[in-house]
Amino acid sequence: MIDVLYFAWVRERIGLPKERVETDADTVAGLVEELRAREERYAAAFADISALRVAVDQDLSDFDAPLAGVREVAFFPPMTGG
């Protein structure tokens, strides 16, 4: 089981701040594909992953990052300065 966290508009589209997910995915990209296939709200949130950033166990990562041993994956829009 992996804790999946959603922030900003990702959370708004999915309607949850976080959930525990059982996954067979080997990478973050594979997890995204599983989530996308769940239902329309996930498909909408992950329609354009180039508009998203991901952190694996609280470290900024890439979508090709492996999930072996991972406890937490977080999805959020890019940060802007200000």
Summary of the structure (lengths in Angstrom):
residues: 82
radius of gyration: 11.7
end to end distance: 36.2
largest distance: 39.1
contacts: 217
relative contact order: 0.27
helix: 33%
strand: 28%
